[in-house]
Amino acid sequence: MDNSLTMALTPEMVAAESHKHVNTIYGLLKENKLPHVKLGRSYLISRIEFEKWLAGQSNQPPTARTAAN
C-alpha cells in the first residue's frame, strides 16, 4: 500500500515514517504529545497533523545530554 496517499495513519505507520520505535510513538500518544483520535482501543493520526508535528520536531534544537555521576 502506498502510505503517501493515506490520510489516517496507524502508530506503526508513524513509527516507520518518523524512524522511531513504535513504543516511542505509543508513549507520545498516551502523553498527548502527538495529535490523534482514539477509536476504541485504536489510535489514528491524521497525516496532515503528523507532518506538522514532524516538522516541529525537526525545528527543535537538540537537547544536551549529561552523564550521570
C-alpha positions as CSV (number, residue, x, y, z in Angstrom):
1,M,0.0,0.0,0.0
2,D,1.2,3.5,-0.8
3,N,1.3,5.3,2.5
4,S,1.7,8.7,0.9
5,L,-1.9,8.7,0.0
6,T,-3.2,7.5,3.3
7,M,-5.0,10.3,5.3
8,A,-5.1,8.4,8.6
9,L,-2.0,6.7,9.9
10,T,-1.6,3.9,12.5
11,P,1.1,4.2,15.2
12,E,3.1,1.6,13.2
13,M,3.0,3.7,10.1
14,V,4.0,6.8,12.0
15,A,6.9,4.9,13.6
16,A,8.1,3.8,10.2
17,E,7.9,7.3,8.7
18,S,9.5,9.0,11.6
19,H,12.2,6.4,12.2
20,K,11.2,6.0,15.8
21,H,10.3,2.8,17.6
22,V,6.6,2.0,17.8
23,N,6.7,2.0,21.6
24,T,8.0,5.6,21.5
25,I,5.0,6.6,19.3
26,Y,2.6,4.9,21.7
27,G,4.2,6.8,24.6
28,L,3.8,10.1,22.7
29,L,0.1,9.3,22.0
30,K,-0.6,8.4,25.7
31,E,1.1,11.7,26.8
32,N,-1.0,13.6,24.2
33,K,2.2,14.9,22.6
34,L,1.2,13.7,19.1
35,P,-2.2,14.8,17.8
36,H,-4.5,11.8,17.4
37,V,-8.0,10.3,17.6
38,K,-8.7,7.2,19.7
39,L,-11.4,4.9,18.4
40,G,-12.0,2.2,20.9
41,R,-8.5,0.7,21.6
42,S,-7.1,2.0,18.3
43,Y,-5.2,5.2,17.6
44,L,-5.4,7.1,14.3
45,I,-3.2,10.0,13.4
46,S,-4.1,12.5,10.7
47,R,-1.3,12.6,8.0
48,I,-1.6,16.5,8.0
49,E,-1.2,16.7,11.7
50,F,1.6,14.2,11.7
51,E,3.5,16.1,9.1
52,K,3.0,19.3,11.1
53,W,4.2,17.6,14.3
54,L,7.2,16.1,12.4
55,A,8.2,19.5,11.0
56,G,8.0,20.9,14.5
57,Q,10.3,18.1,15.8
58,S,13.0,18.9,13.2
59,N,12.9,22.6,14.2
60,Q,13.7,22.0,17.8
61,P,17.3,22.3,18.9
62,P,19.0,19.1,20.1
63,T,18.8,18.6,23.9
64,A,22.0,18.5,25.8
65,R,22.7,15.1,27.4
66,T,24.7,14.9,30.6
67,A,26.5,11.9,32.0
68,A,25.3,10.7,35.4
69,N,28.0,10.9,38.0
